[in-house]
Amino acid sequence: MAQLWGGRFTKETDQLVYNFNASISFDQKFYKQDIEGSKAHVIMLAKQGILTEEEKNIIIDGLEGILRDVETGIIQISSKYEDIHSFVEATLIERIGEPGKKLHTGRSRNDQVALDMKLYTRLEVLYMDELVKELLEILLKIMEDNTDTFMPGFTHLQKAQPITLAHHMGAYFEMFKRDRLRLKDIYQRMNYCPLGSGALAGTTYPLDRDYSAQLLGFTGPTLNSMDSVSDRDYIIEFLSAMSTIMMHLSRFSEEIIIWNSNEYQFVELDDAYSTGSSIMPQKKNPDIAELVRGKTGRVYGALMSVLTIMKGLPLAYNKDMQEDKELTFDAIDTVKGCLLLFTGMLRTMKFNKAIMAKSAMNGFTNATDAADYLVNHGVAFRDAHSIVGQLVLYCLEKNITLEDMTLEEYKTINPVFDETIYEAISLESCVNKRLTIGAPSKKAMNQVILKHKEYLNKDWQNH
């Protein structure tokens, strides 16, 4: 177990200590980023005259050979190396000899791992954004197709007022749109290069950190070497953004689970996104939605773990920070999987429009509009509220709806009512006379849909 740092030690590390300390089992995910960062570092060293052009070319050829051989399976990343940085450097030295020993000039594993994690996370932020955008595109398609699909809107899980399916889906569009904005903010805030910070205090070599940052696509170099190697804010922010994405997916899943129940029957899930029961042949279970709801806690756990890891750490780098990786990797994989499956489930889901409309009519969701009708006929709102309460009580006793009442029954409760009440309380009227932006009317929804189309055509990833 000879280490690249072993000169100061007189005996080898205990095997258990070595295993406990090693990170190769999970940071091997960084092999591309580690090689990408090393190539940029070497190019910068040659530009500064710290390496010769010949040394630069030999090292880069060696690094590219390692990358090819790892990706084709010719060489395996072995646990005999402590971490991915040791694997790359040791393999390079084995292959090209003396020039390989110069790879680490002006660099520490501290700024190296900080760079690798940033490069990896930056890529995952972009991919996560693409997945959220795909979900938004499906939501927008459902909205466009359902501006006339009436359904009940709820508060406290009680039927409240009639809306459309387009309006309901539009609420989730806003949530996931905010998720994309958070991802954009994280990308822009994290996009500064720690390479060249050394262990914590920079280096005496005349590095060109601006050039290194430029080669790797960063906005610029970080401005404090201690913060550079100990900053995990961007990971916490990404975990927080992913937790919020999962919270939105979980809320959506909960509604789909309810809508899929026999009591509601608002939706029918595609067979590909459902499972059956081992004993009850009639069952069609919404397992994907339930798993998304369950996995939300797993992502929350990663966020809380990293916050706890970081809360008491002094400057600068501490080995505790190694614990951020497995948690973050697992959270990223979990959220990506949930977004992909949820989007597929939503794309193939069928909506039972007639049942949705009937549910809206049977729940007195038009009661508020009946009160507004009275107000428009000169009745004070508080009196109107009381009168409509009497109407609802009457209907409950008779087991009918407001639409089923005769005009004589209306006039018995209050003589202000006339034949125009039926138009006033129709689902179409209740929805489409709500014209303010953000309301469920077809006119307002079409305005919003147009704004959403324009938004999706703008891509913040074009840096």
C-alpha positions as MATLAB code, in Angstrom:
seq = 'MAQLWGGRFTKETDQLVYNFNASISFDQKFYKQDIEGSKAHVIMLAKQGILTEEEKNIIIDGLEGILRDVETGIIQISSKYEDIHSFVEATLIERIGEPGKKLHTGRSRNDQVALDMKLYTRLEVLYMDELVKELLEILLKIMEDNTDTFMPGFTHLQKAQPITLAHHMGAYFEMFKRDRLRLKDIYQRMNYCPLGSGALAGTTYPLDRDYSAQLLGFTGPTLNSMDSVSDRDYIIEFLSAMSTIMMHLSRFSEEIIIWNSNEYQFVELDDAYSTGSSIMPQKKNPDIAELVRGKTGRVYGALMSVLTIMKGLPLAYNKDMQEDKELTFDAIDTVKGCLLLFTGMLRTMKFNKAIMAKSAMNGFTNATDAADYLVNHGVAFRDAHSIVGQLVLYCLEKNITLEDMTLEEYKTINPVFDETIYEAISLESCVNKRLTIGAPSKKAMNQVILKHKEYLNKDWQNH';
ca = [
       0.000    0.000    0.000;
       2.796    2.446   -0.823;
       1.291    5.920   -1.048;
       2.231    8.955   -3.096;
       2.474   10.821    0.217;
       4.442    8.152    2.096;
       7.829    9.876    2.473;
       7.162   11.220    5.953;
       5.967    7.862    7.331;
       8.164    5.038    8.627;
       5.589    2.245    8.447;
       2.563    1.421    6.361;
      -0.969    2.379    7.334;
      -2.991   -0.310    9.081;
      -5.274   -2.048    6.548;
      -8.455   -1.148    8.425;
      -7.329    2.462    8.714;
      -6.463    2.487    5.014;
      -9.864    1.091    4.047;
     -11.640    3.571    6.332;
      -9.690    6.474    4.880;
      -9.876    5.484    1.194;
     -12.406    7.028   -1.171;
     -11.629    5.151   -4.399;
     -14.833    3.070   -4.121;
     -16.949    6.152   -4.808;
     -14.717    8.947   -6.106;
     -13.801    6.808   -9.118;
     -16.903    8.473  -10.595;
     -14.577   11.444  -11.082;
     -12.142    9.756  -13.465;
     -13.187   11.944  -16.421;
     -13.184   15.122  -14.339;
      -9.835   14.267  -12.763;
      -8.231   13.720  -16.160;
      -9.934   16.825  -17.613;
      -8.633   18.937  -14.711;
      -5.145   17.440  -14.992;
      -4.958   18.214  -18.703;
      -5.919   21.840  -18.103;
      -3.375   22.073  -15.275;
      -0.591   20.702  -17.477;
      -1.464   23.029  -20.376;
      -1.324   25.972  -17.967;
       2.018   24.782  -16.487;
       3.529   24.643  -19.984;
       2.179   28.081  -20.844;
       3.899   29.426  -17.724;
       7.195   27.708  -18.581;
       6.980   25.382  -15.557;
       6.821   22.393  -17.939;
       8.331   22.110  -21.408;
       6.107   21.652  -24.452;
       7.505   18.143  -24.850;
       6.658   17.256  -21.246;
       3.158   18.698  -21.696;
       2.519   16.619  -24.826;
       3.828   13.412  -23.261;
       1.682   13.905  -20.150;
      -1.475   14.778  -22.114;
      -1.015   11.777  -24.410;
      -0.623    9.617  -21.315;
      -3.745   11.035  -19.655;
      -5.812   10.582  -22.811;
      -4.571    6.996  -23.065;
      -5.681    6.313  -19.487;
      -9.114    7.797  -20.239;
      -9.515    5.605  -23.354;
      -8.409    2.475  -21.542;
     -10.697    3.056  -18.555;
     -13.689    3.641  -20.821;
     -12.972    0.576  -22.967;
     -12.270   -1.634  -19.948;
      -8.606   -2.279  -20.794;
      -7.676   -1.088  -17.300;
      -9.768   -1.235  -14.166;
      -9.784    1.361  -11.402;
      -8.404   -0.674   -8.534;
      -8.966   -0.419   -4.781;
      -5.204   -0.636   -4.259;
      -5.251    3.120   -4.871;
      -6.482    5.403   -2.109;
      -8.452    7.738   -4.380;
      -9.024    8.577   -8.025;
      -6.233   11.177   -8.016;
      -3.709    8.558   -6.859;
      -4.940    6.101   -9.484;
      -4.536    8.572  -12.341;
      -1.143    9.850  -11.221;
       0.322    6.440  -10.394;
      -0.936    4.927  -13.665;
       0.494    7.876  -15.585;
       3.917    7.446  -13.949;
       3.868    3.719  -14.729;
       3.172    4.474  -18.379;
       5.322    7.510  -19.192;
       7.911    7.488  -16.425;
       9.655   10.649  -15.206;
       7.409   13.281  -16.876;
       4.429   11.792  -15.049;
       5.969   12.770  -11.717;
       5.601   16.432  -12.713;
       1.819   16.256  -13.099;
       1.174   17.334   -9.522;
       3.419   20.416   -9.663;
       1.691   23.403   -8.034;
      -1.327   21.366   -7.022;
      -2.744   19.655   -3.917;
      -5.275   16.879   -3.594;
      -7.362   19.484   -1.750;
      -7.823   21.799   -4.731;
      -7.914   18.761   -7.010;
     -10.896   17.138   -5.294;
     -12.599   20.530   -5.014;
     -12.216   20.905   -8.778;
     -13.381   17.370   -9.561;
     -16.493   17.751   -7.403;
     -17.318   21.101   -8.997;
     -16.876   19.777  -12.528;
     -19.032   16.743  -11.732;
     -21.735   18.721   -9.937;
     -21.818   21.402  -12.625;
     -22.548   18.748  -15.259;
     -25.255   17.174  -13.095;
     -26.922   20.562  -12.530;
     -27.206   20.966  -16.309;
     -28.586   17.457  -16.773;
     -31.055   17.936  -13.919;
     -32.251   21.116  -15.613;
     -32.854   19.202  -18.848;
     -34.984   16.632  -16.994;
     -37.059   19.318  -15.276;
     -37.520   21.061  -18.631;
     -38.815   17.796  -20.171;
     -41.345   17.539  -17.346;
     -42.416   21.148  -17.970;
     -42.948   20.370  -21.657;
     -45.296   17.488  -20.759;
     -47.166   19.722  -18.301;
     -47.557   22.428  -20.928;
     -48.952   19.889  -23.436;
     -51.538   18.757  -20.861;
     -52.409   22.403  -20.195;
     -52.897   23.163  -23.892;
     -55.178   20.133  -24.306;
     -57.325   20.774  -21.235;
     -58.367   24.414  -21.018;
     -61.992   23.160  -21.253;
     -61.585   20.163  -18.933;
     -63.538   21.103  -15.806;
     -62.725   19.684  -12.401;
     -63.054   20.654   -8.750;
     -60.382   22.747   -7.112;
     -59.679   21.832   -3.503;
     -58.721   23.384   -0.204;
     -58.274   21.126    2.848;
     -58.982   18.243    0.420;
     -62.556   19.580    0.280;
     -64.139   20.623   -3.004;
     -63.916   24.407   -3.186;
     -64.444   26.012   -6.597;
     -64.481   24.749  -10.177;
     -61.269   25.045  -12.168;
     -59.829   23.320  -15.228;
     -57.240   20.583  -15.478;
     -55.077   23.114  -17.358;
     -55.199   25.440  -14.362;
     -54.369   22.644  -11.914;
     -51.391   21.507  -14.012;
     -50.344   25.131  -14.321;
     -49.737   25.247  -10.577;
     -47.159   22.466  -10.916;
     -45.659   24.235  -13.942;
     -44.931   27.222  -11.692;
     -43.300   24.980   -9.064;
     -40.965   23.241  -11.495;
     -40.238   26.537  -13.255;
     -38.949   27.872   -9.920;
     -36.869   24.707   -9.588;
     -35.133   25.535  -12.851;
     -34.445   29.067  -11.639;
     -32.800   27.627   -8.526;
     -30.619   25.358  -10.655;
     -29.598   28.332  -12.781;
     -28.657   30.319   -9.679;
     -26.584   27.440   -8.319;
     -24.735   27.026  -11.620;
     -23.845   30.687  -11.851;
     -22.769   30.944   -8.205;
     -20.644   27.777   -8.209;
     -18.953   28.363  -11.571;
     -15.596   29.550  -10.218;
     -12.453   27.447  -10.440;
     -10.619   26.311   -7.269;
      -7.635   24.860   -9.162;
      -4.431   26.571   -8.095;
      -5.503   27.082   -4.488;
      -3.101   24.368   -3.322;
      -3.679   22.769    0.061;
      -5.028   26.031    1.511;
      -2.506   28.819    0.872;
      -1.877   28.830   -2.861;
       1.575   28.070   -4.247;
       4.891   29.757   -4.997;
       4.744   28.599   -8.621;
       3.704   31.331  -11.076;
       0.375   29.739  -11.985;
      -2.097   31.466  -14.289;
      -5.351   30.659  -12.506;
      -7.428   32.745  -14.898;
      -6.150   30.618  -17.779;
      -6.898   27.365  -15.953;
     -10.424   28.590  -15.238;
     -10.906   29.582  -18.872;
      -9.739   26.175  -20.127;
     -12.292   24.445  -17.899;
     -15.213   26.708  -18.781;
     -15.421   28.576  -15.482;
     -16.364   32.238  -15.124;
     -13.058   32.826  -13.360;
     -10.876   31.615  -10.474;
     -12.012   31.566   -6.855;
     -10.617   34.479   -4.833;
      -9.685   32.870   -1.512;
      -7.622   29.701   -1.406;
      -8.862   28.648    2.058;
     -12.499   28.938    1.063;
     -11.753   27.264   -2.268;
     -10.724   23.958   -0.704;
     -13.338   23.970    2.078;
     -16.403   25.306    0.254;
     -19.288   22.848    0.017;
     -22.038   25.481   -0.208;
     -22.782   24.583   -3.816;
     -23.359   20.953   -2.811;
     -25.696   22.013   -0.013;
     -27.508   24.344   -2.411;
     -27.825   21.587   -5.015;
     -29.107   19.135   -2.405;
     -31.560   21.788   -1.245;
     -32.766   22.401   -4.819;
     -33.104   18.652   -5.371;
     -35.033   18.339   -2.101;
     -37.431   21.019   -3.323;
     -37.823   19.225   -6.674;
     -38.617   16.033   -4.767;
     -41.090   17.882   -2.535;
     -42.911   19.070   -5.659;
     -42.826   15.590   -7.186;
     -44.094   14.144   -3.911;
     -47.033   16.564   -3.708;
     -47.894   15.747   -7.315;
     -47.561   12.022   -6.615;
     -49.904   12.293   -3.652;
     -52.571   13.845   -5.857;
     -52.118   11.214   -8.551;
     -52.452    8.490   -5.914;
     -55.697   10.068   -4.692;
     -56.988   10.668   -8.224;
     -56.203    7.050   -9.127;
     -58.322    5.688   -6.262;
     -61.721    4.080   -6.842;
     -63.350    6.948   -4.969;
     -62.042    9.571   -7.421;
     -61.244    7.789  -10.711;
     -59.942   11.057  -12.183;
     -56.999    9.313  -13.868;
     -55.996    5.967  -15.268;
     -52.338    5.039  -15.058;
     -50.675    3.237  -17.925;
     -49.950   -0.440  -17.263;
     -46.233    0.233  -17.743;
     -46.258    2.539  -14.688;
     -48.433    0.392  -12.418;
     -48.187   -2.943  -10.637;
     -50.658   -5.563   -9.476;
     -51.254   -7.415   -6.249;
     -49.932  -10.898   -5.508;
     -53.297  -11.873   -4.012;
     -55.948   -9.385   -5.184;
     -56.432   -9.703   -8.967;
     -58.430   -6.467   -9.322;
     -55.665   -4.185   -8.052;
     -53.725   -1.680  -10.157;
     -51.349    0.065   -7.800;
     -49.692    3.479   -8.361;
     -46.289    2.201   -7.257;
     -44.191    4.718   -9.198;
     -46.003    7.648   -7.586;
     -45.691    5.997   -4.171;
     -41.966    5.341   -4.608;
     -41.347    8.932   -5.697;
     -43.192   10.072   -2.577;
     -41.096    7.705   -0.449;
     -37.727    8.542   -2.007;
     -38.260   12.205   -1.156;
     -37.218   11.398    2.417;
     -34.004    9.846    1.128;
     -32.994   13.087   -0.618;
     -33.955   15.149    2.432;
     -31.675   12.850    4.450;
     -28.704   13.621    2.200;
     -29.269   17.369    2.632;
     -29.499   17.112    6.409;
     -26.424   14.855    6.542;
     -24.204   17.264    4.600;
     -25.455   20.241    6.602;
     -24.583   18.320    9.770;
     -21.156   17.296    8.446;
     -20.268   20.908    7.647;
     -21.729   22.659   10.686;
     -18.692   22.483   12.980;
     -15.734   22.372   10.610;
     -12.901   24.880   11.051;
     -11.014   26.206    8.043;
      -9.695   24.853    5.814;
      -9.978   21.298    4.446;
     -10.976   18.497    6.815;
     -11.372   14.819    5.991;
     -15.006   14.990    7.134;
     -15.736   16.586    3.767;
     -15.086   13.271    2.046;
     -18.497   12.218    3.374;
     -20.285   14.606    1.022;
     -19.745   12.481   -2.063;
     -21.684    9.266   -1.545;
     -24.630   11.235   -0.172;
     -24.627   13.635   -3.109;
     -24.152   10.894   -5.700;
     -27.063    8.932   -4.247;
     -29.320   11.996   -4.126;
     -28.491   12.919   -7.738;
     -29.191    9.392   -8.975;
     -32.419    9.264   -6.965;
     -33.778   12.569   -8.273;
     -32.816   11.824  -11.874;
     -34.546    8.449  -11.689;
     -37.658    9.965  -10.123;
     -37.880   12.724  -12.735;
     -37.493   10.279  -15.619;
     -40.120    7.857  -14.305;
     -42.557   10.538  -13.177;
     -42.366   12.246  -16.576;
     -43.061    8.935  -18.312;
     -45.987    8.225  -15.987;
     -47.459   11.682  -16.606;
     -46.992   11.410  -20.381;
     -48.949    8.140  -20.561;
     -51.622    8.950  -17.961;
     -55.240    9.227  -19.140;
     -57.662   11.746  -17.620;
     -61.312   10.838  -17.088;
     -62.755   14.215  -18.073;
     -66.433   13.362  -17.616;
     -65.838   12.079  -14.080;
     -63.850   15.210  -13.227;
     -66.668   17.485  -14.440;
     -69.325   15.455  -12.608;
     -67.255   15.669   -9.422;
     -67.132   19.465   -9.741;
     -70.920   19.646  -10.148;
     -71.627   17.326   -7.227;
     -69.524   19.194   -4.728;
     -71.253   22.599   -4.712;
     -68.091   24.136   -6.161;
     -70.322   26.773   -7.789;
     -71.692   27.997   -4.429;
     -69.394   31.026   -4.407;
     -70.674   32.003   -7.848;
     -74.251   31.707   -6.594;
     -73.356   34.171   -3.837;
     -71.692   36.495   -6.380;
     -74.897   36.295   -8.440;
     -76.918   37.591   -5.486;
     -74.391   40.376   -4.819;
     -74.691   41.435   -8.476;
     -78.459   41.624   -7.885;
     -78.118   44.047   -4.973;
     -77.833   41.636   -2.009;
     -75.120   42.398    0.575;
     -72.324   39.795    0.439;
     -72.799   38.599    4.023;
     -76.536   38.094    3.400;
     -75.760   36.378    0.087;
     -73.348   34.027    1.845;
     -76.095   33.057    4.297;
     -78.699   32.558    1.556;
     -76.422   30.244   -0.439;
     -75.701   28.322    2.753;
     -79.468   27.710    2.981;
     -79.471   26.570   -0.667;
     -76.706   24.041    0.002;
     -78.492   22.727    3.106;
     -81.708   22.355    1.096;
     -79.877   20.434   -1.652;
     -78.218   18.130    0.871;
     -81.589   17.316    2.400;
     -83.061   16.597   -1.037;
     -79.901   14.870   -2.330;
     -79.745   17.181   -5.364;
     -77.320   19.794   -6.743;
     -77.762   23.537   -7.259;
     -78.277   22.810  -10.959;
     -81.139   20.416  -10.108;
     -83.178   22.982   -8.167;
     -86.250   24.428   -9.878;
     -86.667   28.161  -10.188;
     -89.629   27.933   -7.791;
     -87.391   26.309   -5.181;
     -84.839   29.099   -5.648;
     -87.510   31.789   -5.271;
     -88.884   30.126   -2.163;
     -85.528   30.702   -0.478;
     -85.054   34.188   -1.966;
     -87.179   36.036   -4.560;
     -84.151   37.753   -6.132;
     -83.362   34.623   -8.145;
     -84.525   34.432  -11.761;
     -83.851   32.133  -14.721;
     -80.344   33.603  -15.240;
     -79.122   31.754  -12.126;
     -78.582   28.580  -14.155;
     -76.154   30.226  -16.548;
     -74.406   31.958  -13.641;
     -73.677   28.680  -11.837;
     -72.745   26.548  -14.859;
     -69.202   25.169  -14.695;
     -68.262   26.953  -17.889;
     -69.511   30.281  -16.576;
     -67.935   29.791  -13.131;
     -64.552   29.188  -14.721;
     -64.531   31.442  -17.755;
     -65.707   34.637  -16.111;
     -62.549   34.597  -13.973;
     -60.483   36.630  -16.412;
     -57.606   38.025  -14.339;
     -54.152   36.712  -15.221;
     -53.458   33.591  -13.204;
     -57.140   32.626  -13.000;
     -58.586   29.453  -14.608;
     -60.611   30.964  -17.482;
     -59.740   29.802  -20.966;
     -58.737   33.346  -21.944;
     -56.415   33.751  -18.953;
     -54.980   30.253  -19.402;
     -54.205   30.871  -23.074;
     -52.272   33.995  -22.093;
     -50.283   31.998  -19.544;
     -49.660   29.119  -21.956;
     -48.221   31.596  -24.470;
     -45.879   32.982  -21.780;
     -44.808   29.443  -20.862;
     -44.016   28.617  -24.489;
     -41.837   31.705  -24.759;
     -40.122   30.765  -21.493;
     -39.330   27.206  -22.619;
     -37.842   28.505  -25.866;
     -35.239   30.464  -23.893;
     -32.396   28.251  -22.710;
     -30.289   29.571  -19.860;
     -27.689   26.843  -20.483;
     -26.262   28.762  -23.449;
     -23.409   30.367  -21.534;
];
